[in-house]
């Protein structure tokens, strides 16, 4: 089973809407050949936490063994408005 870490944050704004931000960690960007002057990445496509949330291995990727900070961070924002639904025209 594939594990994926997604962080959801709820923000209240001054208007009557809520913004939900979800953070997903994509492919690994760690350069494994940096010490010899080259550029080689391992091909890991998505961060998968090694351990359960709150454990020591939460920030280690199960696929490549790198820390989560080496994976590309993707932030997706969804704004939910609490306005009234549009009125129908009777058709």
Phi and psi in degrees as a GROMACS rama.xvg file:
@    title "Ramachandran Plot"
@    xaxis  label "Phi"
@    yaxis  label "Psi"
@TYPE xy
-86.4614  126.751  UNK-2
-99.9449  141.707  UNK-3
-138.962  138.015  UNK-4
-98.0173  121.398  UNK-5
-128.487  128.518  UNK-6
-107.664  127.445  UNK-7
-114.718  129.439  UNK-8
-124.618  130.384  UNK-9
-102.38  130.791  UNK-10
-122.02  132.704  UNK-11
-92.2932  133.666  UNK-12
-111.095  174.827  UNK-13
-73.4985  -20.291  UNK-14
-86.6098  -173.337  UNK-15
-93.795  45.353  UNK-16
-136.082  158.443  UNK-17
-117.901  145.218  UNK-18
-115.565  123.877  UNK-19
-105.916  124.759  UNK-20
-110.069  128.424  UNK-21
-116.265  136.134  UNK-22
-112.259  127.914  UNK-23
-124.215  143.099  UNK-24
-107.605  117.409  UNK-25
-91.2091  -140.243  UNK-26
-66.9307  152.797  UNK-27
-74.7872  134.884  UNK-28
-110.477  8.23625  UNK-29
-67.8892  129.63  UNK-30
-90.4912  105.619  UNK-31
-77.3898  -12.7686  UNK-32
-110.581  20.3323  UNK-33
-64.934  -33.3264  UNK-34
-71.6494  -15.5898  UNK-35
-111.085  9.39055  UNK-36
83.5814  13.4063  UNK-37
-106.358  -170.679  UNK-38
-139.961  110.414  UNK-39
-140.115  125.061  UNK-40
-110.071  158.719  UNK-41
-88.3329  -9.8422  UNK-42
89.0224  5.81347  UNK-43
-63.8722  124.48  UNK-44
-91.5989  -20.3277  UNK-45
-159.554  141.738  UNK-46
-71.7573  130.839  UNK-47
-129.26  117.6  UNK-48
-62.9618  136.485  UNK-49
-73.4435  -39.3988  UNK-50
-117.034  179.015  UNK-51
-73.4087  157.971  UNK-52
-60.2153  133.105  UNK-53
94.2129  -9.00866  UNK-54
-87.719  178.369  UNK-55
-70.4817  -27.6542  UNK-56
-96.8981  15.9619  UNK-57
-62.0026  -34.7987  UNK-58
-100.19  9.1406  UNK-59
-104.682  131.703  UNK-60
-76.7665  130.633  UNK-61
-70.0124  -26.9719  UNK-62
-80.7892  -45.0725  UNK-63
-116.74  -13.6966  UNK-64
83.4584  2.70259  UNK-65
-84.7698  162.355  UNK-66
-72.1298  152.905  UNK-67
-58.1647  -28.8966  UNK-68
-65.04  -17.8158  UNK-69
-80.582  -12.8312  UNK-70
-90.8024  143.777  UNK-71
-64.895  128.354  UNK-72
-91.9113  127.866  UNK-73
-119.366  121.431  UNK-74
-106.661  125.723  UNK-75
-118.033  129.215  UNK-76
-112.898  132.045  UNK-77
-122.446  122.369  UNK-78
-100.088  125.175  UNK-79
-110.02  118.105  UNK-80
-94.1569  141.657  UNK-81
-104.818  36.5979  UNK-82
-85.5339  165.331  UNK-83
-69.3253  150.868  UNK-84
-69.4517  151.645  UNK-85
-64.5345  146.708  UNK-86
-80.6114  144.571  UNK-87
-86.6174  155.956  UNK-88
-95.7137  9.97359  UNK-89
88.6619  3.03031  UNK-90
